[in-house]
């Protein structure tokens, strides 16, 4: 039985735990101090709940981060300094180039790896493979209903309540998008890391009253040919801001821990 650790225990982590394969067991959870005691009672003695990585008793086969950018930054270096592999869902944090470099350096020094999970999108493997021969352009287009953009920088760019048709309210680089729209940064950042980088990846964000789901569209051209990947995601019932596929991408990482044939 392979044992893993979670950083964070919100709606995504609960979904992931529900879908863990029989060959993998949750052994540790890292949460804020004020949540620790109640969560320990909920999970029972089979799972150690801590607030600091150094308090983990044992060595996880894999640590999975589902705590947001601040949670990642709070714990990533403690994980890597112990030589533990880390799977990351809050990929938008890597829009900070200094942070990205520090993570790479720490992982290398401690013979650890950081796995960037695809999250809410598909096709990252193909994009990363195509990069080998050279990519000319990579464009990510994110389309949501206006209400889904409320509470973000979009409110300063367009009157979301007055829209009657699809409206592009942002065009820029993945790095700019991650800085201005941190809650929506993970997809753009993942595509950028897999492809041509934060400053060469073009991002378009759209508010569309006709949408009922969040749509992700990736267009890429290069020596390999052309690709266009489109998908419409359903949110988690317990957290409308989180994609169901993002949670399932974490489940897939857990499946790979215990599977002899990795796809």
C-alpha positions in Angstrom: 0.0 0.0 0.0 1.4 3.4 -1.1 0.8 6.3 1.3 0.4 9.9 0.2 0.0 13.3 1.8 -2.3 16.2 1.0 -1.5 19.8 1.4 -4.9 21.4 1.9 -8.2 19.7 2.6 -11.0 21.6 0.8 -13.6 20.5 -1.7 -11.0 19.3 -4.2 -9.1 17.2 -1.6 -12.3 15.6 -0.4 -13.2 14.7 -3.9 -9.8 13.2 -4.6 -10.0 11.1 -1.4 -13.3 9.7 -2.5 -11.7 8.5 -5.7 -8.4 7.1 -4.4 -7.5 3.7 -5.9 -7.3 0.7 -3.6 -3.5 0.7 -3.9 -3.1 4.2 -2.4 -3.9 5.4 1.1 -4.0 8.9 2.5 -1.6 9.0 5.4 -1.1 12.7 6.1 -2.9 16.0 5.7 -1.4 19.5 6.1 -3.8 22.3 7.0 -3.9 25.6 8.9 -3.4 25.3 12.6 -7.0 26.4 13.4 -8.4 23.5 11.3 -6.1 20.8 12.5 -7.9 19.5 15.6 -11.4 19.3 14.1 -10.0 17.6 10.9 -8.1 15.1 13.0 -11.3 14.1 14.7 -13.1 13.8 11.3 -10.4 11.7 9.7 -9.6 9.5 12.6 -6.3 8.0 13.8 -5.4 6.5 10.4 -4.5 9.9 9.0 -2.0 12.3 10.7 -3.2 15.9 10.5 -0.4 18.5 10.9 0.2 22.2 10.2 3.9 21.9 9.3 5.7 19.6 6.9 8.4 18.9 9.5 5.7 17.4 11.8 5.0 14.6 9.4 6.0 11.2 10.8 7.1 9.0 8.0 7.8 9.6 4.3 4.9 10.0 1.8 5.3 8.3 -1.6 3.9 11.6 -3.1 2.8 14.9 -1.7 -0.2 16.5 -3.5 -0.8 20.2 -3.2 -4.4 21.5 -3.2 -4.1 24.6 -1.0 -3.9 27.5 -3.5 -0.9 29.6 -4.3 -0.3 30.8 -0.8 -0.5 27.2 0.5 1.9 26.0 -2.1 4.4 28.8 -1.3 4.1 28.1 2.4 5.1 24.4 2.2 6.8 23.7 -1.1 10.4 24.2 0.1 9.9 22.1 3.2 8.6 19.3 1.1 11.4 19.4 -1.5 14.2 19.8 1.1 13.2 16.4 2.4 13.6 14.9 -1.1 9.9 14.2 -1.4 8.2 14.4 -4.8 5.4 17.0 -5.1 2.4 17.2 -7.4 1.1 20.8 -7.9 -2.3 22.0 -8.9 -1.8 25.7 -8.0 0.3 26.2 -11.1 -0.4 30.0 -11.3 2.2 30.5 -8.6 4.9 29.8 -11.2 4.1 33.1 -13.0 6.5 34.5 -10.4 9.7 33.7 -12.2 11.9 34.0 -9.0 9.6 31.5 -7.2 9.8 29.1 -10.2 13.6 29.2 -10.3 13.8 28.7 -6.5 11.6 25.7 -6.7 13.6 24.2 -9.6 16.8 24.8 -7.7 15.6 23.3 -4.5 14.2 20.2 -6.2 17.4 19.6 -8.1 19.6 20.0 -5.0 17.4 17.4 -3.1 16.9 14.9 -5.9 13.1 15.6 -5.8 10.6 16.3 -8.6 7.7 18.7 -9.0 4.9 17.4 -11.2 2.8 20.1 -12.8 -0.7 18.6 -13.0 -2.9 19.5 -16.1 -5.8 20.5 -13.9 -8.9 21.8 -15.7 -7.5 21.2 -19.2 -6.6 18.4 -21.6 -3.8 18.1 -24.2 -0.9 19.3 -22.0 1.1 16.1 -22.9 0.7 16.8 -26.6 1.6 20.4 -26.2 4.8 19.5 -24.3 5.7 16.9 -26.9 5.2 19.4 -29.7 7.5 21.9 -28.0 10.4 19.5 -28.8 10.3 20.4 -32.5 9.5 24.1 -31.8 6.2 25.9 -31.4 5.4 29.1 -33.3 2.3 30.2 -31.5 0.3 29.1 -28.5 -3.0 30.8 -27.6 -5.3 30.1 -24.7 -8.8 31.4 -24.7 -10.9 31.2 -21.5 -14.7 31.8 -21.8 -17.1 32.0 -18.9 -20.5 33.5 -18.2 -20.3 37.1 -16.9 -21.3 36.1 -13.3 -18.3 33.8 -13.1 -15.9 36.7 -13.6 -17.4 38.7 -10.8 -15.0 39.5 -8.0 -12.1 39.6 -10.4 -10.2 42.3 -12.3 -12.7 41.9 -15.1 -15.2 44.1 -13.2 -12.8 47.1 -13.7 -12.6 46.4 -17.5 -16.2 45.8 -18.5 -19.7 46.1 -17.1 -20.5 42.4 -16.5 -24.1 43.0 -15.7 -24.8 44.8 -19.0 -23.3 42.3 -21.4 -25.7 40.9 -24.0 -23.1 39.2 -26.2 -19.6 37.6 -25.9 -17.0 40.2 -25.0 -13.2 39.9 -25.0 -12.1 41.9 -22.0 -8.5 40.9 -21.8 -5.7 40.1 -24.3 -2.2 39.7 -23.1 0.5 37.2 -22.0 0.1 34.3 -19.6 2.2 36.1 -17.1 0.0 39.2 -17.2 -3.1 37.1 -17.0 -1.8 35.2 -13.9 -1.0 38.5 -12.2 -4.3 40.2 -13.0 -6.6 37.1 -12.6 -4.9 35.0 -9.9 -8.1 32.9 -9.3 -8.0 31.9 -13.0 -4.3 31.7 -13.5 -3.7 27.9 -13.2 -4.8 27.0 -16.7 -2.9 29.7 -18.5 0.3 29.0 -16.4 0.1 25.3 -17.1 -0.2 25.9 -20.8 2.7 28.3 -20.7 5.0 25.9 -18.8 4.2 23.1 -21.3 4.6 25.3 -24.3 6.4 28.5 -25.1 6.7 30.1 -21.7 4.8 32.8 -19.7 5.7 35.7 -21.9 5.1 34.1 -25.3 1.8 32.4 -24.5 -1.1 34.6 -25.6 -4.2 34.7 -23.5 -7.7 35.9 -24.3 -10.4 36.1 -21.6 -14.1 36.3 -22.6 -17.3 37.0 -20.8 -20.2 35.3 -22.7 -23.8 35.4 -21.5 -24.6 32.3 -23.6 -22.2 30.1 -21.6 -23.4 27.7 -19.0 -20.1 26.0 -18.4 -16.4 27.2 -18.4 -14.8 26.8 -21.8 -11.1 26.3 -22.4 -9.7 26.5 -25.9 -6.0 25.9 -26.8 -4.6 26.7 -30.2 -1.0 25.8 -31.1 1.1 25.8 -34.3 4.6 24.6 -34.9 6.9 22.1 -36.6 4.6 19.3 -35.5 1.6 20.8 -37.4 -1.5 22.4 -35.7 -3.7 21.5 -32.8 -6.9 22.9 -31.4 -8.3 21.5 -28.1 -11.7 22.7 -26.8 -13.4 21.6 -23.7 -16.2 22.7 -21.4 -15.8 21.9 -17.8 -18.3 21.2 -15.0 -17.5 22.7 -11.5 -17.4 20.7 -8.3 -20.8 20.7 -6.6 -19.2 21.7 -3.3 -17.1 24.5 -4.8 -18.3 26.2 -8.0 -14.9 27.9 -8.5 -13.1 24.5 -8.8 -13.2 22.4 -12.0 -14.2 18.8 -11.6 -11.5 17.8 -14.1 -8.9 19.6 -12.0 -9.8 17.3 -9.1 -9.7 14.3 -11.3 -6.2 15.2 -12.6 -5.1 14.9 -9.0 -6.8 11.5 -8.7 -4.9 10.4 -11.8 -1.6 11.4 -10.2 -2.6 9.2 -7.2 -3.5 6.3 -9.6 0.0 6.5 -11.1 1.6 6.1 -7.7 0.2 2.7 -7.3 0.0 1.5 -10.9 2.6 -0.6 -12.6 1.4 0.5 -16.1 1.5 4.3 -16.2 -0.5 6.1 -18.9 
